[in-house]
């Protein structure tokens, strides 16, 4: 097929997102049937629009940097129009459907690729042992490292134990007593159609192949300052730094600095609190429920870095170590201090000394909690800023599903959806108010005259090309 003008390509993408159309085939059909869109694209009524495959191929050929530049250009226009305050940013995430089916999932194999070993680890349902995937793919797009099991034997054993009851009661594929249900996990399954898509796990929701949309929104006019696609098996606190850096980069081009960052408890971690403080950003992120601040009835003394028990004994700092990926401080008492203590049984049971393991970022947690106490409406402020944006994107601007495959292509789609959202905001709020009614009437009259003249010229051309006789002057005059 013929190539396409880059300007026409982005105009077609703009039409698709504005009309909530994600299918390239349906998008070209819609553009072909609309005279106004043909005029917008620069195509005459008898000219053929590009094929839908040309749109898909062109999207794949363009680098992500080009789509980022388009998003940045629209964002700069919003900043110039005074729609971005910049000091307070809210971040959140949501799942976006991937263009892959759960029925095409296949099992990851060990590096030695032994079929006998496969049957040993396929302990989830009988359908996995005896049958192939319901929808066998023609071409497996997954790389070799994506097909290999990376979980150790202990992890696989824990999965088997946790799902023993599930496999007994729901032996036939996802959902209770569904004939096609089976237990799926990113550690044991992959999608050969779209290897970058991940199985999302959320309480009360069915397991689906999704992408993770991470987004930052300004609190003034709800302008999107950064948006990116991530893997759906990531946790929010693992994505905070990679999301905040583009926000800082996009706003710093206009000399705007972030002062406050609002997020939900999913983004909380000591590492994130410390990283934001190093960047000079105040975090307003509720700590996760697992953070307790220290043992009950124990008092912390910052000067000596020790905890004091109710009996006045010191639990002193010994060392730092990483536990489950988190840096923690280890505090211990002496055996002689706990020997003969009247509270020993209730405090340490059969142990010989008191042991306290607490996050090494405790001071960062406490400073964040103090900021939350002084700003009690942070949750309402965050929700009213970012939740409507996600609702608009997923329901009206074509981000309810990614119609491409691969995380790079998904990132391009999300960048375009964010640019279109900002463009609509710019057209709605970025116009300068008219000083008088007379001026408004004058502009309206001028626009009407221009529209009439262009329409007449367009109709003249149609009649002169179609009719064997030149009736255009008689009809239009």
C-alpha positions in Angstrom: 0.0 0.0 0.0 1.0 3.6 -0.4 2.6 5.5 2.4 0.8 8.1 4.4 1.6 11.7 5.2 2.6 12.0 9.0 0.2 14.9 9.4 -2.7 12.9 8.0 -1.8 9.9 10.2 -2.0 12.0 13.4 -5.2 13.6 12.2 -6.8 10.2 11.7 -5.6 9.1 15.2 -7.1 12.3 16.6 -10.4 11.6 14.9 -10.4 8.0 16.3 -9.8 9.0 19.9 -12.3 11.9 19.8 -15.0 9.5 18.6 -14.0 6.6 20.9 -12.9 4.3 18.0 -10.0 2.0 18.6 -10.3 -0.3 15.6 -8.3 1.0 12.6 -10.7 -0.7 10.2 -13.7 1.0 11.7 -11.8 4.3 11.9 -11.1 4.4 8.2 -14.8 3.5 7.4 -15.9 6.3 9.7 -13.6 8.8 8.1 -14.5 7.8 4.5 -18.3 8.4 5.2 -17.9 11.8 6.7 -17.5 14.9 4.4 -16.4 17.1 7.3 -13.6 14.7 8.3 -12.5 14.4 4.7 -12.2 18.2 4.6 -10.2 18.1 7.9 -7.9 15.4 6.5 -7.5 17.2 3.1 -9.1 14.4 1.0 -11.6 15.1 -1.8 -14.8 13.2 -2.0 -13.5 11.0 -4.9 -10.1 10.3 -3.2 -9.4 7.0 -1.4 -8.3 7.2 2.2 -5.4 5.1 3.4 -6.0 1.5 4.1 -6.5 0.4 7.8 -3.3 -1.7 7.5 -1.4 1.4 6.6 -2.4 3.1 9.8 -1.3 0.1 11.9 2.0 -0.2 10.0 2.7 3.5 10.4 2.0 3.4 14.1 4.6 0.6 14.4 7.2 2.4 12.4 7.1 5.6 14.3 9.2 5.7 17.5 7.8 6.4 20.9 9.7 9.7 21.0 7.5 11.1 18.3 4.3 10.4 20.3 5.9 11.8 23.4 6.7 15.0 21.4 3.1 15.3 20.3 1.9 14.9 23.9 4.5 17.4 25.1 3.5 19.9 22.4 -0.1 19.8 23.5 0.9 20.0 27.2 3.0 23.1 26.5 0.0 24.8 24.8 -2.0 24.1 28.0 0.8 25.5 30.1 1.0 28.6 27.9 -2.8 29.1 28.2 -2.5 29.1 32.0 -4.3 25.7 32.6 -1.4 24.1 34.5 -0.5 25.2 38.0 2.1 22.5 38.5 2.7 22.7 42.2 0.3 19.9 43.2 0.1 16.7 41.2 -2.1 13.6 41.7 -1.1 10.1 40.4 -3.1 6.9 40.0 -3.4 3.9 37.8 -6.0 1.6 36.2 -6.0 -1.6 34.1 -6.5 -1.3 30.4 -7.6 -4.4 28.4 -4.9 -6.0 26.2 -5.6 -7.3 22.7 -5.1 -11.0 23.8 -7.4 -13.8 25.0 -7.1 -15.8 28.2 -7.9 -18.9 26.1 -4.5 -18.6 24.3 -2.4 -18.8 27.5 0.4 -21.3 27.5 2.5 -22.7 30.3 6.0 -21.5 30.9 8.5 -24.3 30.6 11.8 -25.0 32.4 15.0 -24.1 30.5 15.6 -27.7 29.7 12.1 -28.0 28.2 11.2 -31.4 29.6 7.6 -32.5 28.9 7.5 -34.8 32.0 8.4 -31.9 34.2 5.6 -29.9 32.7 3.1 -32.4 33.8 4.5 -32.4 37.3 4.1 -28.6 37.7 0.7 -28.5 36.0 -1.1 -28.9 39.3 -3.9 -26.4 38.8 -6.5 -28.3 36.7 -6.9 -31.4 34.6 -7.5 -29.4 31.5 -3.9 -28.1 31.7 -2.5 -31.6 31.9 -4.5 -33.3 29.2 -5.2 -30.6 26.6 -3.6 -27.8 24.7 -4.9 -24.1 25.0 -8.4 -23.6 23.7 -7.1 -21.1 21.1 -3.8 -22.3 19.8 -1.9 -19.4 18.1 -0.2 -19.8 14.7 2.9 -17.8 15.6 4.3 -17.6 19.1 5.6 -14.0 19.6 7.1 -14.6 23.0 10.9 -14.5 23.3 12.7 -17.5 24.8 13.2 -15.8 28.2 9.5 -15.1 28.4 8.6 -18.7 27.9 10.9 -20.0 30.7 9.7 -20.5 34.3 11.8 -18.1 36.6 10.1 -19.0 39.8 11.9 -21.4 42.2 10.6 -24.7 43.5 9.5 -23.1 46.8 7.3 -20.5 44.9 5.7 -23.2 42.7 5.0 -25.3 45.8 3.4 -22.4 47.6 1.2 -21.8 44.5 0.2 -25.4 44.5 -0.7 -25.4 48.2 -2.6 -22.2 48.0 -4.7 -23.4 45.1 -5.3 -27.0 46.2 -8.8 -26.3 47.2 -9.5 -24.2 44.1 -8.3 -27.0 41.8 -10.5 -29.5 43.6 -13.7 -27.4 43.5 -13.1 -25.6 40.2 -11.5 -28.1 37.9 -12.6 -26.7 34.6 -11.2 -23.0 33.7 -11.6 -18.6 35.4 -14.7 -18.3 37.5 -16.5 -20.5 40.0 -17.8 -23.7 38.4 -17.2 -22.4 34.9 -16.5 -25.2 32.4 -13.6 -23.2 31.1 -11.9 -22.1 34.3 -8.4 -22.8 35.4 -6.0 -21.1 37.8 -3.6 -18.7 36.0 -0.5 -16.9 37.3 2.2 -14.8 35.6 4.8 -17.1 37.2 3.5 -20.1 35.3 1.6 -18.7 32.3 2.3 -16.4 29.4 0.5 -15.1 26.4 2.1 -16.1 23.1 -0.1 -13.5 21.3 1.1 -10.5 23.3 3.9 -11.6 25.7 4.0 -8.1 27.3 0.4 -8.4 28.5 0.1 -9.6 32.0 -2.6 -11.4 34.1 -4.0 -8.8 36.4 -5.1 -9.8 39.9 -7.6 -7.7 41.8 -10.0 -8.8 44.5 -13.5 -9.2 43.2 -12.4 -9.0 39.6 -11.9 -11.7 37.0 -8.3 -12.4 35.9 -7.7 -10.8 32.6 -4.8 -9.9 30.3 -4.2 -6.2 30.8 -1.8 -3.3 30.8 -1.3 -0.9 33.6 -2.0 2.8 32.8 0.0 5.1 35.1 -1.0 8.8 35.0 -0.3 12.1 36.6 -2.8 14.9 36.6 -2.5 18.6 37.6 -4.9 19.8 40.3 -5.9 23.1 38.6 -7.8 22.2 35.4 -7.2 18.4 35.5 -4.6 18.5 32.7 -2.6 15.3 32.2 1.0 16.0 32.9 2.3 12.4 32.2 0.9 9.1 31.1 2.6 5.8 30.4 1.9 2.1 30.0 3.4 -0.5 32.4 3.1 -4.2 33.0 0.0 -5.2 34.8 1.8 -7.4 37.3 3.6 -4.5 38.8 2.6 -2.9 42.1 1.9 0.8 42.3 4.8 1.5 44.6 7.1 0.0 42.0 5.9 2.5 39.4 6.0 5.8 41.4 9.5 6.8 40.6 9.2 5.9 36.9 6.0 8.0 36.7 7.1 11.0 38.6 10.3 11.5 36.6 8.3 12.2 33.3 6.1 14.6 35.2 9.2 16.5 36.5 10.7 16.5 33.0 7.5 17.7 31.2 7.0 20.5 33.6 10.6 21.6 34.0 10.6 22.6 30.3 8.4 25.5 31.3 10.3 26.1 34.6 7.5 24.6 36.7 8.4 22.7 39.9 6.4 20.2 41.7 5.8 20.8 45.4 3.1 18.3 46.4 2.3 14.8 45.3 -1.0 13.1 46.1 -1.5 9.3 45.8 -3.3 6.4 47.4 -1.9 3.9 49.8 -0.8 1.6 47.0 2.1 3.9 46.2 3.4 4.0 49.8 6.8 2.7 50.7 9.8 4.0 52.6 11.9 4.1 49.5 9.4 6.3 47.7 9.0 8.7 50.7 12.8 9.1 50.8 13.1 9.5 47.0 10.5 12.2 46.9 12.1 14.1 49.8 15.4 14.0 47.9 13.6 15.6 45.0 12.2 18.3 47.2 8.6 17.0 46.8 6.2 16.7 49.7 4.4 13.4 49.7 0.8 13.0 50.7 0.5 9.2 50.5 -1.3 7.3 53.3 1.0 4.5 54.6 0.0 1.0 53.9 -1.8 -1.0 56.6 1.2 -3.1 57.4 3.1 -0.1 58.8 2.6 0.1 62.6 5.2 2.6 63.6 6.8 0.3 66.1 5.9 -2.3 68.8 3.0 -1.5 71.2 4.0 0.1 74.6 7.6 0.6 73.4 9.1 4.1 73.3 11.6 5.1 70.7 14.6 7.3 71.6 16.1 9.0 68.6 19.2 10.2 70.4 20.5 6.8 71.2 18.6 5.0 68.4 17.0 2.4 70.7 13.5 1.3 72.0 12.6 1.3 75.6 10.3 -1.5 76.9 7.7 -1.0 79.6 10.1 -2.3 82.2 12.8 0.3 81.2 15.1 -2.1 79.3 16.8 -1.0 76.1 16.3 -2.7 72.7 19.4 -1.5 70.9 20.1 -1.2 67.2 22.3 -4.0 65.8 22.4 -3.8 62.0 20.4 -3.2 58.8 19.3 -6.0 56.4 17.0 -6.5 53.5 13.9 -8.6 54.2 11.4 -9.3 51.4 13.0 -6.5 49.3 12.7 -3.9 52.0 15.6 -2.4 54.0 14.9 -2.9 57.7 16.6 -2.1 61.1 17.2 -4.9 63.6 16.9 -4.1 67.3 17.7 -6.7 70.0 17.9 -6.8 73.8 20.4 -8.7 76.0 19.4 -12.0 77.3 20.2 -10.9 80.8 17.6 -8.0 80.4 14.8 -10.4 79.6 15.7 -13.1 82.1 13.4 -12.9 85.0 11.2 -10.2 83.5 7.5 -10.5 84.7 6.3 -9.7 81.2 8.6 -12.2 79.4 5.9 -14.7 78.6 3.5 -12.1 77.1 6.3 -10.2 75.4 8.6 -12.8 73.8 7.2 -16.2 74.7 9.9 -18.9 74.6 12.5 -16.6 73.0 15.5 -15.5 74.9 15.6 -11.8 73.8 13.2 -9.2 72.3 13.6 -8.7 68.6 12.3 -5.7 66.7 12.4 -5.5 62.9 11.2 -2.2 61.6 11.6 -0.3 58.3 14.7 1.8 58.0 12.6 4.7 56.7 10.6 5.1 59.8 11.3 8.9 60.1 10.1 9.4 56.5 6.9 7.5 57.3 6.3 9.7 60.4 7.0 13.0 58.5 4.5 11.8 55.8 1.9 11.0 58.5 2.3 14.5 60.0 1.7 16.1 56.6 -1.4 14.0 56.1 -2.7 15.1 59.5 -2.3 18.8 58.5 -4.0 18.2 55.2 -7.1 16.1 56.1 -8.9 16.5 52.7 -6.0 15.1 50.6 -8.0 12.0 49.7 -11.0 14.0 48.4 -8.7 16.4 46.6 -6.9 13.5 44.9 -10.1 11.7 43.9 -11.9 14.7 42.4 -8.8 15.5 40.4 -7.8 12.2 38.8 -10.9 9.9 39.0 -12.9 11.9 36.4 -10.0 11.9 34.1 -9.7 8.1 34.1 -13.5 7.9 33.6 -13.4 10.1 30.6 -10.4 8.3 29.0 -11.8 4.8 29.4 -15.4 5.6 28.5 -15.2 8.3 25.8 -11.6 8.6 24.5 -10.8 5.1 23.4 -8.7 3.9 26.3 -11.0 1.1 27.4 -8.9 -1.3 25.4 -5.5 -1.3 23.7 -6.0 -2.5 20.1 -2.2 -3.0 19.6 0.2 -5.6 20.9 3.4 -4.9 22.8 4.0 -2.5 25.6 5.6 0.1 23.3 2.6 0.2 21.1 0.3 0.4 24.2 2.4 3.3 25.4 1.9 5.1 22.1 -1.9 4.6 22.3 -2.0 6.0 25.9 0.1 9.0 24.9 -2.3 9.9 22.1 -5.3 9.4 24.4 -3.7 11.8 26.9 -2.9 14.3 24.2 -6.5 14.3 23.0 -7.8 14.8 26.5 -5.6 17.8 27.0 -6.5 19.2 23.6 -10.2 19.1 24.5 -9.4 20.9 27.8 -7.4 23.5 25.8 -10.3 24.1 23.4 -12.8 24.4 26.2 -10.9 26.6 28.7 -8.0 28.0 26.7 -10.0 30.5 24.7 -9.7 34.2 25.6 -13.0 35.7 26.7 -14.5 38.2 24.4 -14.8 41.8 25.6 -18.2 42.7 24.1 -21.3 41.1 22.5 -20.8 43.1 19.4 -17.3 41.6 18.9 -18.7 38.1 19.4 -21.5 38.7 16.8 -18.8 40.0 14.4 -16.7 36.9 14.8 -19.7 34.6 14.4 -20.9 36.4 11.3 -17.4 36.2 9.8 -17.2 32.4 10.5 -20.6 31.9 9.0 -19.6 33.7 5.8 -16.4 31.7 5.5 -18.2 28.4 6.0 -20.8 29.4 3.3 -18.2 30.4 0.8 -16.2 27.1 1.3 -19.3 25.0 1.1 -20.4 26.7 -2.1 -17.0 26.2 -3.7 -17.1 22.5 -2.7 -20.6 22.0 -4.2 -19.6 23.8 -7.4 -16.8 21.3 -7.9 -19.0 18.3 -7.3 -21.7 19.5 -9.7 -19.2 20.5 -12.4 -17.5 17.1 -12.2 -20.7 14.9 -12.1 -23.1 16.7 -14.4 -22.6 16.6 -18.2 -24.0 20.1 -18.3 -22.7 23.0 -16.3 -25.6 23.8 -14.1 -23.5 25.0 -11.2 -23.9 28.8 -11.9 -27.7 28.5 -12.3 -28.2 26.5 -9.1 -25.9 28.4 -6.8 -26.8 31.9 -8.1 
